[in-house]
Amino acid sequence: MSTAPRARLERLILLNWKGMFHQPFELHQAVTALEGENGAGKTTVMIAAFVVLLPDLQYLSFRNVGEGPGSDDGDCGIYGRLGEREPSYSLLDLRSGDGARIVAGVCLLRGARPRIEFRRFVVEGLADDVDLGELVLLRDGENERIPDMSELRETFARAGATVRTHDRVGHYCGHLHDLGILPMRMEQPQDRWRFHQMLHTSMYGGFSRSLQTGLRDYLLNEDQRLRNHVARMRENLDACRTTRQQIADADERYRLIADVYRFGWGMVEAAFHGTRLFAETRREAAGQAREEHRQRWRAEQEAILSHLSLVRRHDQTKQTVERLREADREATTLLDRCRTAYRLRQELDALIPDRKEQERVRDEVGHRRDQVQALVLSTRERLASPLVFDPGVETGALCA
């Protein structure tokens, strides 16, 4: 009959315990030994591991490993072993039988002495290359500090892991049993008491008769129907194997569907981004086209206004040309008149000497006319008087 792979402890990490701010312990898959003087912290380390495996306050009362059972010295509880102010953590880095990495942890918060509050949690999905010791410390510049539970949850989430908290110790132990860490679910107090006795014995040594009897009754309870129970257990184991195989097949199909969904979602996302990019490009192109259209419309309006202005200026120019032509015709007429006047003036100027001669002749004719008129008058007067012969009058004057 083949044996299923067992879970193993790989590392124990203590945060903010007395004398240990951040202390990891690498655990061998077979045996890990702690060596040190009294007060070095061996019991504190074992208590921290005990707390992770069974975080039940009813069973967490301890004495130092080097003290006898009847000794009353030292701190028999957990309160005095925790650091001050900040929360304390005890973390176990485990590897399940199927190779999955699991972190089981307990956050311990000190209240009024000796009250301690437990916050139990299990981390799944943490990658193998993630250093748990570096992950659980927060750095503020050059200083390091212990995170609270919400900060620790965010830190694991950023690392791709999921954190599941448990308010009840039975649910916490049941979860570790489902992951293959604990041998039983231990949801009942008597089961946790027996597990506590086994851990207590492995911590302090010894194997009392009552413990032997209790473990024998716990592990090998006599029953006449044991054979039937074993047969049913085998059937249940076969059914469990079949169920686990079906679960594995379902997980494989789920991963396949998840991959198809992821790739499909990636294609949809790529198409969406491509469509959005195309829409943005088209929007920018439409905006540029609208801007060009507005610019062209403004240019067209300016061209129309310029054309109307040119038409008005053309009409004004035509009117001006018509006025200029009319003025030119008038000027031409005036020029012709001036030329005619100039020609007449020249002709007049040419006739001036004849005019002067004619005026002289006129004046002379007028003088003679006056003389003739005077002579006619004189002749009339003599004719009117008796004719007297005057020898002194020359006859030649009359002839003249």
Protein Blocks (a to p, Z undefined) as FASTA:
>chain_A
ZZddddddfbdcdehiehiabacddddfkbccddddehilmmmmmmmmmmmmmccfklmc
cddfkbcfkbcgdjfbfklmpcehiacddddddddfkopacdddddddddddfbdcdddd
ddehiafklcfklmmpccehjaccdddfklmmmmmmmnopacdddfbfklmmmmmmmnom
amblolafklmmmmmmmmmmmmngpjdfklmmmmmmmmmcccfklmmmmmmmmmmmmmmm
mmmmmmmmmmmmmmmmmmmmmmmmmmmmmmmmmmmmmmmmmmmmmmmmmmmmmmmmmmmm
mmmmmmmmmmmmmmmmmmmmmmmmmmmmmmmmmmmmmmmmmmmmmmmmmmmmmmmmmmmm
mmmmmmmmmmmmmmmmmmmmmmmpccdddfkbcfklmmZZ
